[in-house]
Amino acid sequence: MLSHLADEKYKLTGKPMTRSDAEPRIRYLIPVWRQQEPQQELTNSELSATAFIAWLRQEHPRLLVFRSPVPVTYLIEMWFDQELNQTWRN
């Protein structure tokens, strides 16, 4: 799994992940999260980036630690909206 490899790589080095390393892994995990209960019962427009970020904090906390000129959660919300075609909300 892509995110598992990322976690292992950065645990070994102790270095924070870069944005370019984190983005594809986070985007990969959006549909993984989407297929879990209770998300699979909801439409895309009913899904919450906040719930996804909470899940990331619990399951893949290393993916939330990277340098960014804007808050990391802002970027994740943007990627979430793009992946689920929710950019009309912004």
N, C-alpha and C positions, 0 to 999 in steps of 0.2 A: 504494500500500500504506500502510495506517495507520501502521505503525511507521516506515516510510521518511519520511513527512511529519513525524513527531515528531522524528526525528533531524535533519532539515534545519532545522526551526524552532529547535531548541535549539542547534544548531551556530552559527546566525547570531547568536543573542542571547548565548550563552555562559552562560545561566542554567540552573541545575539544573531538571530536570523536577519537577512536583508529583506527589504520589501520585494525584490525580484524573486527571492526564494519563497517567501510566504504567499504571495499572491496566487500562483498556480495551485498550491496545496490547499489554500482556503477555497478557491473556486471549485476544486475537485470535491471538497467535502460538502458543498452546498447540496448537490443532489443526493449524496449519501445521507445527510441529515434529513432531507426532504422525504426519503423513503421510510423513515422511522415513525412509530406512533408518537403522538397523535397527528403529526404533520401530514401523513399520507391521506388523511381524511379531509384535509382542507384544500381549498383552491389556492392558486398562487397568490391571489390578491389578499387572502386571509393570513398568509404567513408573515411572521414577524422577524425582522433582522435582529431585534433585541433578544428573542428566544434563541436564534442561531448563535449569537455571540455568547450567550450564557452557556450553551452547549459546548462551544469551543473552549470556553474557560475551564469547563469541567473535564472534557475529553482530550483536548490538545492545547494546553495553556502556552506551550512554547511558541505556537504559531501567532500569538498575540503580542510577542515581544520583538519588535523591529523598529528601526529608526524611520521617522516620517515627519515631514514639515507640518502635517495636519494630524489630528488625533487618529490613532490606529482604528478605533471603532468607526470613525467617519468613513475611512477607506473600505472597511469590511461591509458597512451598510451600502456603500456605492456598488461594490462588487456583487453583493447579494441582490440588489435591485437589478443590476445588469443581467445576472444569470437567470433570474426569474421574470425577466421582461417587465419590471415594475418601475422603470425609470420615469414613467409619466407622473409618479408621485412627487418627484423632486421639483 
